[in-house]
Amino acid sequence: MTERLLLDEHYSGSIADALLERGHDVIAVVADLDLRGASDAEVYRWAAENDRRVVTENVKDFRPLLMQAQASDGPAAALLLVSPRRFPRGRGDRASAIIAALETWLEAGEPRPIEDWLA
């Protein structure tokens, strides 16, 4: 099954656009008027209801949302966590590095755990 991604609000819509051009199903919170400005809980719930994996570096907020969803037996969105140390903000090539890493992750095609880290 091909992973469908939802990029959290701190990622540019251009990252999603670049991956879409390469044939991947990726959308960005910042590009969706209904999601832009939504709380983390709302973004997570939307991702779960729409079968999308949330790509975020906001581990402290999204990991508890995943644990709550699993504990309640409700719909759970998988997470793809991103280390801000690996992809620091303010670096000129950050977007390109994230695009390359996401494409590699998407093309690996192996079964993924519900919580994974982008390398």
C-alpha positions in Angstrom: 0.0 0.0 0.0 1.3 3.4 -0.9 1.6 5.8 2.0 -0.5 8.9 1.9 1.2 11.8 3.8 0.0 15.0 5.5 2.7 17.5 6.1 2.3 19.4 9.4 2.1 23.2 9.3 5.8 23.8 9.6 6.4 22.4 6.2 6.0 24.4 3.0 3.4 23.5 0.4 6.3 23.4 -2.1 7.5 20.2 -0.5 4.1 18.5 -1.1 4.0 19.9 -4.6 7.5 18.5 -5.4 6.5 15.1 -4.2 3.1 15.2 -6.0 5.0 15.9 -9.2 7.0 12.8 -8.6 3.8 10.7 -8.2 3.4 10.6 -4.4 0.2 11.4 -2.6 1.2 14.2 -0.3 -0.7 17.2 0.9 0.4 20.1 3.2 -1.6 21.6 6.1 -0.6 25.1 4.9 -2.2 24.4 1.5 -5.6 23.3 2.8 -7.9 26.1 4.0 -9.8 23.8 6.3 -6.6 22.6 8.0 -4.6 25.8 8.1 -4.6 27.1 11.7 -6.3 23.9 13.1 -5.1 22.6 16.4 -2.8 19.6 16.5 -5.7 17.4 17.7 -7.8 18.5 14.8 -5.0 17.9 12.3 -4.4 14.4 13.8 -8.1 13.5 13.8 -8.4 14.7 10.1 -5.4 12.6 9.1 -6.8 9.5 10.9 -10.2 9.9 9.2 -8.5 10.4 5.8 -6.0 7.6 6.1 -2.9 9.8 6.1 0.4 9.6 7.9 1.3 12.9 9.7 4.8 14.1 8.9 5.9 16.3 11.8 8.8 17.3 14.0 6.3 18.1 16.8 6.8 14.9 18.7 5.7 16.2 22.1 2.2 16.9 20.8 1.6 14.2 18.2 2.9 11.2 20.0 0.4 11.6 22.8 -2.4 11.9 20.2 -1.3 8.6 18.7 -1.2 6.9 22.1 -4.7 8.3 23.0 -6.1 7.0 19.7 -4.6 3.6 20.1 -5.9 3.4 23.7 -9.4 4.3 22.7 -9.5 1.9 19.8 -10.5 4.8 17.6 -9.0 5.7 14.2 -5.3 6.3 14.5 -3.1 8.2 12.1 0.4 6.9 11.7 3.3 9.3 12.4 6.5 10.0 10.4 8.6 12.0 12.9 11.3 14.3 11.7 14.3 15.4 13.8 14.9 19.2 13.7 18.6 18.3 14.3 18.7 16.2 11.1 16.8 18.9 9.2 17.5 22.2 10.9 15.3 25.2 10.1 17.1 28.1 8.5 19.3 25.9 6.3 19.1 26.9 2.7 18.7 23.4 1.4 16.3 22.2 4.1 13.3 21.7 1.7 15.4 19.8 -0.8 16.8 17.6 1.9 13.3 16.8 3.3 12.0 16.2 -0.2 14.9 13.7 -0.9 14.5 12.0 2.4 10.7 11.7 2.1 11.0 10.3 -1.5 13.5 7.7 -0.3 11.2 6.8 2.6 8.1 6.6 0.3 9.9 4.5 -2.3 11.3 2.0 0.2 8.0 0.1 0.0 8.5 -1.9 3.2 5.9 -2.2 5.9 6.2 0.7 8.3 5.5 0.9 12.0 2.7 3.2 13.1 5.5 5.5 14.4 8.5 5.9 12.2 11.4 8.4 12.0 12.6 10.1 8.8 16.3 9.3 8.3 
